[in-house]
Amino acid sequence: TGVFRWNLGSGKGSSVLEVLRSFEKAVGRPIPYEITGRRAGDLPAFWADATSALADLSWSTTKTVDEMCEDHWRWQKNNPQGYTS
């Protein structure tokens, strides 16, 4: 069909709690949270398989989760209103 899609990711799963801890490091303070039961339909684990992105695009991630959270927080602080139209 001429249309292609690629999963982008590290190929390694990160838990919600691991990402939360990375954001806490980035913002420099604790983030309140509550652990509850899994919702109906939630998968116990999943992650992107970026094999085809590497093969077709020569693309692979270059940042860790900590670095991505730091980068996102830096952008958010510099752009508190988000993107302007």
PyMOL CGO cylinders between C-alpha atoms (Angstrom):
from pymol import cmd
from pymol.cgo import CYLINDER

trace = [
    CYLINDER, 0.00, 0.00, 0.00, 3.00, 2.32, 0.25, 0.3, 1, 1, 1, 1, 1, 1,
    CYLINDER, 3.00, 2.32, 0.25, 2.29, 3.11, 3.91, 0.3, 1, 1, 1, 1, 1, 1,
    CYLINDER, 2.29, 3.11, 3.91, 4.70, 1.90, 6.58, 0.3, 1, 1, 1, 1, 1, 1,
    CYLINDER, 4.70, 1.90, 6.58, 4.72, 2.14, 10.37, 0.3, 1, 1, 1, 1, 1, 1,
    CYLINDER, 4.72, 2.14, 10.37, 7.47, 1.54, 12.84, 0.3, 1, 1, 1, 1, 1, 1,
    CYLINDER, 7.47, 1.54, 12.84, 7.49, 1.01, 16.58, 0.3, 1, 1, 1, 1, 1, 1,
    CYLINDER, 7.49, 1.01, 16.58, 9.99, 3.33, 18.22, 0.3, 1, 1, 1, 1, 1, 1,
    CYLINDER, 9.99, 3.33, 18.22, 11.49, 2.40, 21.54, 0.3, 1, 1, 1, 1, 1, 1,
    CYLINDER, 11.49, 2.40, 21.54, 14.47, 0.89, 23.26, 0.3, 1, 1, 1, 1, 1, 1,
    CYLINDER, 14.47, 0.89, 23.26, 13.22, -2.69, 23.09, 0.3, 1, 1, 1, 1, 1, 1,
    CYLINDER, 13.22, -2.69, 23.09, 13.48, -2.78, 26.89, 0.3, 1, 1, 1, 1, 1, 1,
    CYLINDER, 13.48, -2.78, 26.89, 10.42, -2.36, 29.06, 0.3, 1, 1, 1, 1, 1, 1,
    CYLINDER, 10.42, -2.36, 29.06, 10.19, 0.24, 31.83, 0.3, 1, 1, 1, 1, 1, 1,
    CYLINDER, 10.19, 0.24, 31.83, 7.63, 0.02, 34.60, 0.3, 1, 1, 1, 1, 1, 1,
    CYLINDER, 7.63, 0.02, 34.60, 5.35, 2.94, 35.43, 0.3, 1, 1, 1, 1, 1, 1,
    CYLINDER, 5.35, 2.94, 35.43, 7.17, 3.21, 38.76, 0.3, 1, 1, 1, 1, 1, 1,
    CYLINDER, 7.17, 3.21, 38.76, 10.57, 3.36, 37.01, 0.3, 1, 1, 1, 1, 1, 1,
    CYLINDER, 10.57, 3.36, 37.01, 9.33, 6.20, 34.78, 0.3, 1, 1, 1, 1, 1, 1,
    CYLINDER, 9.33, 6.20, 34.78, 7.84, 7.98, 37.82, 0.3, 1, 1, 1, 1, 1, 1,
    CYLINDER, 7.84, 7.98, 37.82, 11.20, 7.77, 39.62, 0.3, 1, 1, 1, 1, 1, 1,
    CYLINDER, 11.20, 7.77, 39.62, 12.94, 9.18, 36.53, 0.3, 1, 1, 1, 1, 1, 1,
    CYLINDER, 12.94, 9.18, 36.53, 10.52, 12.14, 36.48, 0.3, 1, 1, 1, 1, 1, 1,
    CYLINDER, 10.52, 12.14, 36.48, 11.08, 12.69, 40.20, 0.3, 1, 1, 1, 1, 1, 1,
    CYLINDER, 11.08, 12.69, 40.20, 14.81, 12.95, 39.52, 0.3, 1, 1, 1, 1, 1, 1,
    CYLINDER, 14.81, 12.95, 39.52, 14.17, 15.35, 36.62, 0.3, 1, 1, 1, 1, 1, 1,
    CYLINDER, 14.17, 15.35, 36.62, 11.88, 17.69, 38.57, 0.3, 1, 1, 1, 1, 1, 1,
    CYLINDER, 11.88, 17.69, 38.57, 13.89, 17.41, 41.79, 0.3, 1, 1, 1, 1, 1, 1,
    CYLINDER, 13.89, 17.41, 41.79, 10.99, 16.56, 44.07, 0.3, 1, 1, 1, 1, 1, 1,
    CYLINDER, 10.99, 16.56, 44.07, 8.70, 13.66, 44.95, 0.3, 1, 1, 1, 1, 1, 1,
    CYLINDER, 8.70, 13.66, 44.95, 5.62, 13.12, 42.78, 0.3, 1, 1, 1, 1, 1, 1,
    CYLINDER, 5.62, 13.12, 42.78, 2.62, 11.88, 44.77, 0.3, 1, 1, 1, 1, 1, 1,
    CYLINDER, 2.62, 11.88, 44.77, 1.10, 8.62, 43.54, 0.3, 1, 1, 1, 1, 1, 1,
    CYLINDER, 1.10, 8.62, 43.54, -1.15, 5.80, 44.65, 0.3, 1, 1, 1, 1, 1, 1,
    CYLINDER, -1.15, 5.80, 44.65, -0.72, 2.16, 43.71, 0.3, 1, 1, 1, 1, 1, 1,
    CYLINDER, -0.72, 2.16, 43.71, -4.04, 0.52, 42.86, 0.3, 1, 1, 1, 1, 1, 1,
    CYLINDER, -4.04, 0.52, 42.86, -5.15, -2.66, 41.15, 0.3, 1, 1, 1, 1, 1, 1,
    CYLINDER, -5.15, -2.66, 41.15, -4.82, -3.19, 37.43, 0.3, 1, 1, 1, 1, 1, 1,
    CYLINDER, -4.82, -3.19, 37.43, -7.80, -1.94, 35.40, 0.3, 1, 1, 1, 1, 1, 1,
    CYLINDER, -7.80, -1.94, 35.40, -9.83, -4.30, 33.24, 0.3, 1, 1, 1, 1, 1, 1,
    CYLINDER, -9.83, -4.30, 33.24, -8.00, -4.77, 29.95, 0.3, 1, 1, 1, 1, 1, 1,
    CYLINDER, -8.00, -4.77, 29.95, -4.61, -3.52, 31.21, 0.3, 1, 1, 1, 1, 1, 1,
    CYLINDER, -4.61, -3.52, 31.21, -1.73, -5.67, 30.03, 0.3, 1, 1, 1, 1, 1, 1,
    CYLINDER, -1.73, -5.67, 30.03, 0.72, -6.84, 32.69, 0.3, 1, 1, 1, 1, 1, 1,
    CYLINDER, 0.72, -6.84, 32.69, 3.71, -5.88, 30.53, 0.3, 1, 1, 1, 1, 1, 1,
    CYLINDER, 3.71, -5.88, 30.53, 4.41, -4.59, 27.02, 0.3, 1, 1, 1, 1, 1, 1,
    CYLINDER, 4.41, -4.59, 27.02, 7.06, -2.65, 25.12, 0.3, 1, 1, 1, 1, 1, 1,
    CYLINDER, 7.06, -2.65, 25.12, 7.87, -1.58, 21.58, 0.3, 1, 1, 1, 1, 1, 1,
    CYLINDER, 7.87, -1.58, 21.58, 9.87, -3.87, 19.33, 0.3, 1, 1, 1, 1, 1, 1,
    CYLINDER, 9.87, -3.87, 19.33, 11.92, -1.41, 17.30, 0.3, 1, 1, 1, 1, 1, 1,
    CYLINDER, 11.92, -1.41, 17.30, 13.70, -4.06, 15.20, 0.3, 1, 1, 1, 1, 1, 1,
    CYLINDER, 13.70, -4.06, 15.20, 12.11, -2.88, 11.95, 0.3, 1, 1, 1, 1, 1, 1,
    CYLINDER, 12.11, -2.88, 11.95, 12.96, 0.78, 12.69, 0.3, 1, 1, 1, 1, 1, 1,
    CYLINDER, 12.96, 0.78, 12.69, 16.61, -0.20, 13.02, 0.3, 1, 1, 1, 1, 1, 1,
    CYLINDER, 16.61, -0.20, 13.02, 16.53, -2.34, 9.86, 0.3, 1, 1, 1, 1, 1, 1,
    CYLINDER, 16.53, -2.34, 9.86, 14.53, 0.05, 7.66, 0.3, 1, 1, 1, 1, 1, 1,
    CYLINDER, 14.53, 0.05, 7.66, 15.53, 3.47, 9.02, 0.3, 1, 1, 1, 1, 1, 1,
    CYLINDER, 15.53, 3.47, 9.02, 18.82, 2.80, 10.82, 0.3, 1, 1, 1, 1, 1, 1,
    CYLINDER, 18.82, 2.80, 10.82, 17.05, 4.32, 13.85, 0.3, 1, 1, 1, 1, 1, 1,
    CYLINDER, 17.05, 4.32, 13.85, 17.66, 3.41, 17.46, 0.3, 1, 1, 1, 1, 1, 1,
    CYLINDER, 17.66, 3.41, 17.46, 17.15, 5.29, 20.67, 0.3, 1, 1, 1, 1, 1, 1,
    CYLINDER, 17.15, 5.29, 20.67, 20.12, 7.22, 21.98, 0.3, 1, 1, 1, 1, 1, 1,
    CYLINDER, 20.12, 7.22, 21.98, 18.72, 8.34, 25.35, 0.3, 1, 1, 1, 1, 1, 1,
    CYLINDER, 18.72, 8.34, 25.35, 17.96, 6.59, 28.61, 0.3, 1, 1, 1, 1, 1, 1,
    CYLINDER, 17.96, 6.59, 28.61, 14.60, 6.97, 30.34, 0.3, 1, 1, 1, 1, 1, 1,
    CYLINDER, 14.60, 6.97, 30.34, 16.26, 9.36, 32.81, 0.3, 1, 1, 1, 1, 1, 1,
    CYLINDER, 16.26, 9.36, 32.81, 17.60, 11.49, 29.95, 0.3, 1, 1, 1, 1, 1, 1,
    CYLINDER, 17.60, 11.49, 29.95, 14.22, 11.52, 28.18, 0.3, 1, 1, 1, 1, 1, 1,
    CYLINDER, 14.22, 11.52, 28.18, 12.46, 12.66, 31.35, 0.3, 1, 1, 1, 1, 1, 1,
    CYLINDER, 12.46, 12.66, 31.35, 15.09, 15.38, 31.92, 0.3, 1, 1, 1, 1, 1, 1,
    CYLINDER, 15.09, 15.38, 31.92, 14.70, 16.55, 28.32, 0.3, 1, 1, 1, 1, 1, 1,
    CYLINDER, 14.70, 16.55, 28.32, 10.90, 16.61, 28.56, 0.3, 1, 1, 1, 1, 1, 1,
    CYLINDER, 10.90, 16.61, 28.56, 10.95, 18.52, 31.86, 0.3, 1, 1, 1, 1, 1, 1,
    CYLINDER, 10.95, 18.52, 31.86, 13.43, 21.06, 30.47, 0.3, 1, 1, 1, 1, 1, 1,
    CYLINDER, 13.43, 21.06, 30.47, 11.16, 21.64, 27.45, 0.3, 1, 1, 1, 1, 1, 1,
    CYLINDER, 11.16, 21.64, 27.45, 8.06, 21.93, 29.67, 0.3, 1, 1, 1, 1, 1, 1,
    CYLINDER, 8.06, 21.93, 29.67, 9.75, 24.49, 31.95, 0.3, 1, 1, 1, 1, 1, 1,
    CYLINDER, 9.75, 24.49, 31.95, 10.80, 26.54, 28.92, 0.3, 1, 1, 1, 1, 1, 1,
    CYLINDER, 10.80, 26.54, 28.92, 7.36, 26.22, 27.26, 0.3, 1, 1, 1, 1, 1, 1,
    CYLINDER, 7.36, 26.22, 27.26, 4.75, 26.28, 30.06, 0.3, 1, 1, 1, 1, 1, 1,
    CYLINDER, 4.75, 26.28, 30.06, 1.94, 27.01, 27.58, 0.3, 1, 1, 1, 1, 1, 1,
    CYLINDER, 1.94, 27.01, 27.58, 3.00, 24.19, 25.27, 0.3, 1, 1, 1, 1, 1, 1,
    CYLINDER, 3.00, 24.19, 25.27, 3.17, 24.74, 21.54, 0.3, 1, 1, 1, 1, 1, 1,
    CYLINDER, 3.17, 24.74, 21.54, 1.80, 28.00, 20.19, 0.3, 1, 1, 1, 1, 1, 1,
    CYLINDER, 1.80, 28.00, 20.19, -0.30, 28.01, 17.06, 0.3, 1, 1, 1, 1, 1, 1,
]
cmd.load_cgo(trace, "trace")
